[in-house]
């Protein structure tokens, strides 16, 4: 029987909640749920200059909106807290002391200027920038003297100079690094806060994390983590590194080329379930090949073995728009109306929303499109360019005739014409005058809605009613009489 997995997501509260965080959260939560384990949220707020409470709150809000809730975390507590790294400093200091005492870590008193000069020398010698080991083997008496004097310092990991380090990635298999190419990583910064590398290892162990699923950019850090685990005598969790999200040019996803804030997708009116589906598709595929699936299906069928290590998943907004549209079209009209209202559509327009929703559902990709697509139901369009009323290869005289001819037929229709009634009137007019039906429709479309891109026209006219249609036609005819 599969053992319950404890997985985690550990974002830094240093900006807007990132789609990359949600991307790896999808897989971590899926594995935890599939095995009956726990999904942990840990806040890595050791960057004191950039970490903010507002960013942390945004992380909570966005992950909850996506349905990626957690079993343990700063807000809900749990048996392995605290879940903010800034509240765990004593724990890190204790671990660093153990490592220094054992000789697997050491204090380094190099100043920022000395480190800058070191990097410059290496640059001039065309060597990779790295710490040169100035304090690695310094006499103990000197180190103790400087410590007693309270000299500013960091604590570094003592990395073996020789040999190699191999670890197994659950996605990529065995990966080997030469130790000579691994820097003596800082574990504890001068401000007393841990670096990612120390805190990551200590927290994963003490929180009982069994599986770490994260982006492939962290692969190069794993050998350092191996040394820390070994130095502390802790077993390593299983590691799985998923492909990085990419822009269309295959560069790492960035806000310069793609919206990366989850808040942006919330404000645009994407469905959270569609986003989760989309993110899962970027690094995973169901055995059946289905592209549209809910999170419960992912949980049921999830296997780390199906994560493609060679994929370069492109964060394609066109694909997300398509997928979101598929979710919109699959919803019942009542459910869709409720979701649109919850998005912020005016409550005083709810009755009209339910009337026009059947004819716009097929055209909606995101909820922010609903208002601009349907505002013409609530106010007569008056500020459009009258040239829009004129179809291609036609003139204003034709447009006036077409609109007048149709307006003159309105009184003969029922008091509440149906879409079929309006369509029959257009057909009769076009046949009688030997006009192209599409040209007549284009004139009417702009006159009635103020735009060339609208929901189905005759159904829209049915909803508006005969009087509103007649009023808008008269306004359009007047506009066509204006000087071009």
N, C-alpha and C positions, 0 to 999 in steps of 0.2 A: 504494500500500500504506500502511495506517495506521502511523504512527510509534509506537514503544513509548512509553507514557506513564509518567512517574514521578509518583506521587501520594503523599500523606502523611496521617497523622493526628497531631495534636500536642496531646495532652491535658495538663492541668496536674495534678500530683500533690498536690492540695489537699483530698482527701476520698475518699469511696467512688467506685469506677469508675461512670461515669454512662451510662445507656442512650443519651443523646444522642451520646456519643462513639462508641458502637457503631453507632448509626444512620448517621453520616456515614462511619464506617470501612467499612461494607458497600459503599457506592457507590465509594469510593476504591479499595478492593481489587478490586472487580469490574472497574473500568476498567483498572487496571494489569494484571490477569491476562488480560483480553480482548485487550489489545494486545501482550502479551509483555513488559510493562515491569516496574517494581519498585514495591513498596508500602513506604513508609518510616514507621517509628515514631520520632517526636521528642518528647522530654519538655520541656515548657515550664515549668521550675521557677524562674522568676525572682521569684516571690512567696516570699521567703525565710522569712517568718513562718509561712506556712501549708503550704509544701511539706514532705512527709515521705517517707522511704524506704519506709514501710509502704504509703502510698498508691501510690507508683510500682510496688511489687511487686504490688499489687492490680490495677493497670492491666494489667501483663503477664499476670497469671493469668487475668483475665476475658476479655481479647481472645483469648488462646490457647484458653480453654474454648469460646468461640464459633466457633472455627475461623478466626479472622481474623488469622492469623499474618503476620509482616512479613519482608521481605527484608533490611532494614537497620534497626539500632536500637541503643540503649545496651547491650543484652545480647548481641547477635549481631555488633556491629561493622558495618563497611562502609567504603567508600572516601571517604565525605564526613563522617566524624565530626569531633569528638565529637557525639553525638546528644542530649546534655543541654545545655540553654542555659546552665546555671550553669558549664559547663566551656568556654564559648566567649566569655568576657568580653573577652579581648584582641581577638578578631575584631570585636566590636561597638564597642569603644573606637576601633579603627582606622577603622572606617566613620564614626563620629561625628566624629572629627577631620577626616576628608576633607570632610565636609559643613560643618563650622564654617569650615574654611579657605576653602571655596568660597562661603560666605555663605548657604547653604541651610539652615543651622541656627545657633542662637546660645545662649550661656549665659544663664540666668535666675537671679537671686539673690533672688527674692522669698521671704520667709519664710512658713511656714504661717499665721502670724497675718495677714500682709499679704494672702495669698490668700483667707483667710476673710473679711476685711473687704471685699475686692473683690467676692466673691460676695454679701455682704450688701447692698452698694450696688446691685448689679445686680438683686437680688431686690426691693429697695424701689422701684427704677425700672421694675420689671416687664420687665426685660430677661433674655434667656437667659443662664445662667451660662457664662462663658468667660474665658479669659485676656485681659487688656486690652492686652497688648503693652508693658508697662512697660519691659522690657529689650530689646525688639525692635530699636530703633534707638539704643540707648545708645552714647555715644562709645566708640570702641575703646580709648582710653587708660584710661577708667574701668573697662571690662571687664577689660583686662589687669592693672590695678592690683588689682582684687578677686581675680582668679585667682591672682596672685602671693601675695596675702595668705592664700590658702587658704580663702576664704569658701565656705560650703556653697552648692551650686547644682545645678540640673538643666540639661539641654540640650533646647531646644525646636526643633521644625520651623518654618521660616519659610514659612507658607502665603501664596500670593498673595491680596491683598485684593480683587482685581477679577477679573471673568471667571467662567468656569464650567469644570467638569471633567466629562468624559464618558468612561465606560468601557463595554465590552461584557460583559454577563453571558451565559454560554452557555445559561442557562435562561430569562432574562428579557429579553434583548436590550439595547439601549442604555439606560443610566441616567445622568442628568445631575444634578450638584450645583452650586449656586452657591458660589463660593469664599468669599464674604463670610460664609457661614454655617458655615465650617469653622474650628475652633479651631487655634491653634498648639500642636500636640500635643507632650507631653513624649516625648522619645526615649530619654534616659538619665536615670535617677533619681538622687537625691542619694546613694544607697548604691552607685552605680557599676553597678547592674544595668540592663539595657535594659527598656523597656516592650515590651508585646506587639507594637506596631506596627513598631518598628525590628527587633526580633529576627525577627519573622515574615518581613519582606521579605528581610533579609540571609540568613537560613537557607534560605528557599525558593530563592533564587538560587544560593547556594553548593552546595546539595544537588541542584541540577539539577531541581527540581520543575517539571513542565510543566503540570500541571492541579491546581487547588485546588478541591475540592468541600467546602463547609462550610455551616453553617446561615445562614439569611437575616439573622440578627441582626447579622452582620458587614458587611452591605452598606454601612452608613453609614460604616464605617471605610475603605472602599476608596479614596476620593479622597485620603486621607492617604497611603495606600500608593502610589498613583500618583505623588504628589510625591516620595516617597522613592526609588522606582524611577528616576524621571527624574533626581533629584539625583545618584544613584550611577551613572547611565548603564547601568542594567540593564534588560533586556527583561522584561515582565510575563508570568507564566504565564497560562493560560486560567483564568477564574474561573467557578464554577457554584455558586449559592447555593440550597440546598434548603429547603423549607418547615420552619418550626419545629414540633416536636412539641407537641401541645396537650393540656390536660386536657379533660374533657367540656364545661366551660363556655367552651371555646376560649381560655382563658388559657394562657400558656406553661407547659409541663409543670414541675411542682415537687413536691418530696417531701412537701409538705403535702397534696397531693391525689392523688398517685400514687407507688407505689414506683419510685424512679429509680435505685437502686443495682443494678448487675448482680449483685452478691453475693446480693441478696434473691431473685432468680430462680433462682440456683444452689441456694440453700438450700431453696426451695420445691419443687424437683424438676422444673423445666421442662427441656425438651430444647433444647440450644443451636441445633440446626438449625431448630427451630420458631421460636425467637426471631429468628434471622436472617431467616427467611422473613417473619415479622410486621413486622420493621423495614423490610425492603425494600418491603413493601406500603404502608407509610405514606407513602412519597414517590415510589412508582414503580408502574407496572403493565405487565405483559407485553402484547404486542400481541394475544395469544390471549385475554386476559382471565382466564386461570387464576389462582387465588388460592393454590394449594398448589404450590410448586416448590422445588427444591433450589438451592443456591448455584451449582452448575455450570450450571444452566439460566439463572440470572440473568447469569452471566458471559458465556455464549454469546449472549444476546439483549440485553445491556445497551446502552442508548443514552441519552446525556444529554438528547437531544431528548424523551424520554418522561417526564422528570421534570416534574411538574405545578406550575408556579410559583404558581398560585392556590389550591392545595389548603391546607386547614387540618387536617392529619392528627391525628385524635384518638387518643390512646394509650388504647385501649379494652381493659381487662383481660379482659372477657367474650369479645372477639374472639380474644385470645391464648389463653384457655382452650380455646375451640373448636378453634383451629388446633393447639394442642398435643395435644388429644385425638385429632384426626385422625392426627397422626403416631404416637401411641401405638397406635392401632388398626391402622395399616398395618404395624407391626413383627411379625416372627415371634415366637412365644412364647419361643423360646430367646434371641433377641436382647433381647427386652423383659426377661426375667429377669436377664440379665447387666447391663443398664443399671440396673435397680432395685437389684441388689446393689451395683453400683459407687456408687450414690447413698448407700449406707450402710445398706441394709436388713440386719438381722442375718444373718450367714452361716450360723448354726446353724438358721435357719429356711428355708434354701434349698430343701430337699426339699418342704416344705409349700407354699412359694411357687409352685413349678412345678406343684403339684397344683391350687391354686385359681386360678392366673393365667388359665386359659381362661374362667372365669366372672366375672372382675372386669375383664378388659381393656377391655370396652365401657364401663365406668363410670369409668375412671381419666382424670383430666385432667392431674394432676401427681403426681409420685412421692411427695410427702409425704402424699398421701391413702391410700396403700396400707396402712400400719400401722393407722391408726384404723379403716379399713374392714374389716380382716381379723383384728384382734386376737382376736376370738371363736373363731378356729380353735385358739388356743393355750391358752385358759383359759376355764373356765365363767363366763359373765356372772352376777354375783350382786348388783351394787349398783344395778340399774336400779329405777326407780319402778314398783311393781306395777300402778299405774293404766295404764301403757303396754300391759299385757296385755289391757286391756278395749277392744274396738272401739267406735267411735262408735255411739250408740243401743243399746248393750248394757250388761250389768251384770257384776259379778264372778261371779255364779252361772253365767252363760253361759260366761264364760271358763274357769271351773273345769271345767265339763262338757265343753267342747270339748277342753281339754287332757287330761282324764282319758279321754275317749272315744278320742282318738288314741293315748294311751299304752297303753291296753288292746289296741290292735290291733298294736302293735309286735312282740310275741312271735310272732305268726303270720307275720311277714315273714321273708324269708331272713336268714341271719346277717349278710350284707353287702348290705343293700337298695340298689337303684339309685334315682336320682332319680325315675324313672318309677314305682317301687314306692311310694315315699312319696306321690307325687301321686295315684296310684290309691286309696291309703288315705284321703287327704283327701276325694277325690270320693265315695267310698263312705260315709264318715261324714256328710258334708254332705247327701247324698241321703237317707240313712236317717233323719236327724233333721230334715230339711227346714230346714236352716240355709243361710245364704248362704256360698258357698265362700270368698269374700274375707274374711269375718269369721273363719272358722276359720284361714285362712292368717295373718291378722294376729296372732292369739293365738300361733300356733306361731312366727312370725317373731321376736317379742320374746322368747319363752321360750328359743328356741335361740340367738339372737344378742345379745340385750340391747338391740336397737335396732329402730326402724321402717324405717330406711333401710339396706338391706343388699344384698349380691350375691344372685343368684337363690337362693331358699330351698331347694328340694328338692335342687338340685345341692350346696348347702352341707351339707345333711344327709347326703348320700351321702359326702362327703369326711370329715365328722366321725365317721360310723359309728353304728350302732344304739345301742350302749351309752351313748355320750356324749349322744345325743339323748334317750334315756330318762332319764338322770340329770338333764338340764336341765329336762325336763318336770316331773319330780317336785319339783324346787326351785321352779319357777314355781307349781305347785299349792299348795305350802306358803306361798309369798309371798301368794297370793290369799286364804289363810285368815287372814292377819294383819289386825288392826284397821285400817280405812281411816283 
